[in-house]
Amino acid sequence: MARLHSQTCNHSGYVKLTAICLFLLQFDIGSSVLPAGLKHPHVRSTQNRGPLLQANQTTCALFVGSWVRDDTYPLYQSSSCTIIDPEFNCQMYGRPDSDYLKYRWKPANCELQRFNGLDFLVKMRGKTIMFVGDSLGRNQWQSLICMISVAVPKSTTQFIKGDPLSSFKFLDYGVTVSFYRAPYLVDIDSVQGKRILKLEDISGNSRAWGAVDVLFFNTGHWWTHKGARQGWDLMEMGGSYYEDMDRLVALERGLRTWGSWVDANIDRFRTRVFFQSISPTHYNPSEWNAAATTKSCYGETLPMTGGTGPLSGAAYPGADADQMRAIGAALRDMNNPPYLLDITMLSELRKDGHPSIYSGDLTPAQRAKPDHSADCSHWCLPGLPDTWNQLFYTALLF
């Protein structure tokens, strides 16, 4: 069996950086938008390439800011949105606190548009929005459906659940919000009983993406999984099979395959393309509490605090910087890079937002052992993905 002698990467772990420094270093791709209320902005690009979103790149640091208490949140209740999967439905499965629902994201120098589900449907009438990626994409997809549905409770809808494609249709407006499961974006094929991760082939998955008006991609977490959680048996690249390789090399190769497909197949006058940065996990409490003795996010009820204000996050712990650099490198080399929804920093502050043990996917025995079973990867609904969608709404329509 062929093996790849992988490149050595310097994993520096989690680092402390200021919000502004991390914002500048994570990705060298413009992804800011105008403040709420300003429409028809002029196109400006520091990359000498037209950005997907027509926006003044210097006006608002959309992804740098603070979490502020707002008792008008959440935008919906989990009990009124049956689309939510048990693993995200924290209130249904016994989470005793609710303060984590009462925060909104405030960019440093502008105000976000408050999400308006009816406005979204009217402006997107007759359009299809598709989230493509892993379970974090499914997390965000369900959030958006809930945020829209609460605004039009009497609207006729249709839910078609499948694998890899599930769709929720708002029939009165002709709007379809779909999720296509493709955790690596590139294809996985079965050959003689083995799951082959094809780093240079995306032809299978991409057949479902061609006629979509808005494509929203994410990937990341599955590339690091090993053992029983690994989603493949062999990798294929350059006509050879590999039992394993440097996961960052594999991620970047897969992303370049995806990027080449986007450049070659997406008509940017017809289709808007978004890519979401890495959603952080909170499995190591020593990142925010040096005296921590636990090994999960269990018991966290407040956002992370910073040094210059109660919830400003003056010092952000870094996510997997190596993985983000691989994503940034792949996006920079695209002829028409997507709009980067850079949610990593603001999500880093929300150690309180995960299901922890309050997930319908856990047994009572598992809930009794939070250090081994707590989910500190996904997010409660209502919760943080609602903010991701508020940012998406702003970037897409304003």
N, C-alpha and C positions, 0 to 999 in steps of 0.2 A: 504494500500500500504506500502510495506516495505521500510524503509529508512536506509541508512548507516550512523552511527555516525562516520563521517570522522575524520581522523587525522588532527591535527592542524599544519599548516606549517607557518613558519616565513618568510613572504614576505618582504625582505629588500629593494625592489625597485631597482633603478639603482644606482650603486656605481662607484666610480672612482678607477681604478686600472691601473697599468702600463701594457704595452703590454706583457711583459715577464711574470709577475705574473699571469695575467688572462689566458695566454696561458697554464701555468702550472696547474692552479686550475680548469679550466673548465672541463676537462676530463682527467682521468688518463689512456689514451689509446694512444699508439703510432700511429702517423699518418703523419710522415715526409717522405720525399723522397730525393733521391740523387740530387745534382745539375744537371742542364741540361748538357747533353753530356756524363755523366757517366752511362754506361750500365752494365748489369749482376752483380748487387750488391749482397753482401752476406746478408743472413738473420740474423737479430739481434733483439731480443725482450726482453724488460725489464719485461715482464709479464710471462716469461717462457712458452709462447705459440707462435706458429709461426704466425706472422702477415700475413694478406691477401696479402699485398704488399711486395714483396721482396725488402727491402730497408734498408740502414744503418740509424737507427733511430737517430743517433747523428750528422749526417753530415749537414743537412739543416733544419733550423726552417722555414718550408715552409709557415706557416700561421702567422708569425710575421714579420713585415716589414713596408713598407711605400708606399703611392701612389705617383708616379712621373709623371710629365707631359710628354706626348709623342704624338707628332702631327701626327704620322703614324697611330694612332687609330681614329675611330673605325675600326674593321676588315671587316665590311660590312655596307651597307646602308639599312635602313628600307624599302626604296622604291624598293629595289631589292629582298626583301624576303617576299613573299606574305603569308607565313605561320603565320606571327605575328598577334596575336589577337588584336583587337582594344584597349583593356584595357592596352596593353603594348606598343602601337605604338605612343609614345609621340610626335615625329616629325610630323607625319601625323595629329595629333589632336592639333597642334598649339603651341607646346612648343617653345618659342622664342629663347632660349639660346642653345648652343651646346658645351660649354666647358666641361660639365660633361662627354662627350664622349672621352675626350683627356687624360685620365689617365690610366696607367697600374700599376699593383701590382708588387712591387719588394721586394722579401724576404730579410731578413736582411743579410744573408751571402751566397746567391747563386742567380743565374739568372734562371728564368723560360724559358722553351722552348716556343718560339712563336708558336701559334697554326697553324698547317698546315693541312688543310682539306683533301688534296689529300693523305698525309701521313697517316692520320687517316683511310681513306677508304682502302688504300692498306694493312695496318697492321690489320685491322678488317675485311678483305674480308670474306664473307660468314657468318658473325656473326650477332647476334641480341643484341641490347642494349635497355633496358627498364627502364624508369623512373617510379617509383611508389610513389604516394603520393597525395599532394594537389595542389592548383593552383601555389604555388611556384615551385613545380616540373614541372608543365606545362610551367611556365616561363622559366625554365632552358632547358627543352626539345626543345622548339622552338628556343632558342638561339643556341643550338648545331646544329640544322638543318640549320640555317642561316650561321653559321660559316663554316660548311662543304660545303654547296651549292655554296658559293661564289668562292670556289676553283675549282669547276667542273661545270661551268655554262651550259655546253652542255650535261651533263650526263642525261640519261633517269631516271625519277623518277616517283613514284606513291604515292599518298596521300590518305589514307583511314581514314576518320574521323568518330569516333563513341563515345559511352559512355557505359562502362567505358574505352574502349580501342581505341586508335588512333595510326596509324602507318604511318611513312614516309619511303619509300624504295628507296635506290639508286641501281637501278636494274643492272647497269653495273658492280657493285662490290658485289652484293648480300648482302648488308648491310641494316639492318632494324633498325630504331631508333623509339621506341614506347613510348607512355605514357599511363599508366593505372591509372585511377582516383580512389584513395582509401585514402581519407584525414585522416582517423584514422588507416589505414593499416588493422585493424581487421574488421570483417564483420558488416554490418547493414542489418537486416531483417525486413520485415513488418509482424506484427502479429495483426490481428483484427484492421487494420487501423493505428496501432502505429509503429513508426520507433524504432527498438530495436538495440542499440549499444551493440554488443556481445563481451565483453572484453576478453573472453576466447575461441573465435572461429574465425579462419581465413581460414577455409576450402573453403569458397566460393571464396574469392578474390585470394587465392593462386593457384587456378587451372590454372590461366593464367601465372604463373611465372615459372613453372617447366622446360621448355625447352629453357630458355633464357641464353645467354652466359655472359652478364653483367647486373646485377641488381643494380639499384641506388634508394635507398629509402629515403623518407623524411616524417616527420609529425611534428606537434607541434601547429600551430596556431588554428586549429579547436577545439582543446581540451579546449580552453578558451572561445569559443563563447557561448553567452547566449541569451535568448529572441528569436527574429525572426531569428537570425543568427545561432542558435543552430541546428546542423544537426541530432538530434535524439530526441525522446520523452521519452524513458526509457533506462536505462542501465541494462544489465544482467550480473551477476557474481555469481558463486557458486550456480546456480539454482534459484537465487532470482532476483527480479526486483527492481530497484531503480529509484526514480524520479530525484535524483541527488546524488552526492558524491563529496568529495574532488577531484578536477580535476587532481591534481598531482598523487593521488592514482590511478585514472582511467588511466592516461597516462602511468604510470609505469606498471600497470597490462597489458594493451594492448601491450606495448612494450615487455614484457616478453613472451606473447603469440606469438608475431611475432618472437622473438629471438629463442624460442623453435622450431618453424617451420623451421627457417633457419638452426639451428643445426641438425635437424632430416632429412631434405629433400634436402639440397643443397650439391652437390658434389663439393668440393672446388678445385678439380683438373680440373673441367670442367667450373665452373661458378665463376666469380669474383663478390663480393658483396661490395657495398659502402653504407654508411649512411651519410646524410648531417646534420650538426648541425643546430641550430635554425637560421633562417633568421630574422634579427632584424627589428623592425618597428621604425618609427620616428614621432610619433604623439605628442610628448611633447618637444617643442623647449627649455624649461628650462633646458633640459639635456645638451645642448651645448651652451646655451646663457641665463645667469641668468636674463637678462633684457628683455627677450622675452615676448611679449604680445599676440602673435598668438597661435593657438592651432593645428598646423599641420606643414608639411614640405613645404608648399606652399612658393614659392619665394626663396628656397635654390638652389644655383647654383654652390657651391664649396664643396669639401670634408671637413670634420671636420679637424681643425688644432690642432696641439699638441704643447707641450712646448719645445721640443728640435729641432725642424725643421719645415719647412713650412707645410709638410703634413705627418709627421712621426707618429702622434698620440701617443705621449708619455703617455697621459692619455686617456684610452679607457672607455667610459661609458659601464657598464655591461648590457647585455641583461637579460632576465628572468633567474636568476641564479638557482632558484628552479627547473624550468622546465629542465634546462640543467643538473642539478644533477640527476634528475629522469632518463633522457636519459643515462647519464654516468653509473649509477648504473645498468641499464638493460643491457647495452653493455658489461660491465665488467664481468657479470655473464654468458655470453655466452661461450660455448666451443670453438667456432671459430668466434670471433667477426669480424664484417666487418671493412673495412678501413673507418675511420672517416674523411670525408672532412670537416675540422673545419673552416668554412667560417665566423663564427659569428663576430670575432673581426674586420677583414678587412672590412666586410660589415657595421659594426657599424659606421665606418668613412664616409660612403657614404650617408649622409643625403640628398645629391643633386640628388640621382639616382632614386627616385620614380616618378611614373606618376603624382602625385599630382592631379591637375585638368585637365591635358592633357591626358585624357583617353577617348576612344570612348564609354565607358560604362556610361558616365555622360551626362546629358542633359544640355543645356545652363543655365537653372535655377540653377542646382546643381553646375556648374562651377562658378557661381557668389557667392557661399557661401563656400569658401575653408575650413573654420574652421569646417564645418559640412560634407563636401563631398570629400575632397582631399584623394586620395589613397596614403598612406604612408607605405604601406605594400608590394605591388608588386614592380617590377622594370621595368624601361624603357628598350626597345630593339631597337637598340643596347644599351648595358649598363652593369651593374654589373654582371648579370648571365654569360656574356661572360668570365669574369675572373674566375668564378666558373668552367666553362668548360675548361679553360686553365689549371687550377689546376687538374681537373679530367683527362685531356689528359696526363699531366705529370705523375700523379700517376698511370694511367692505362698502359702506353706504355713506360715509361722510368725508 
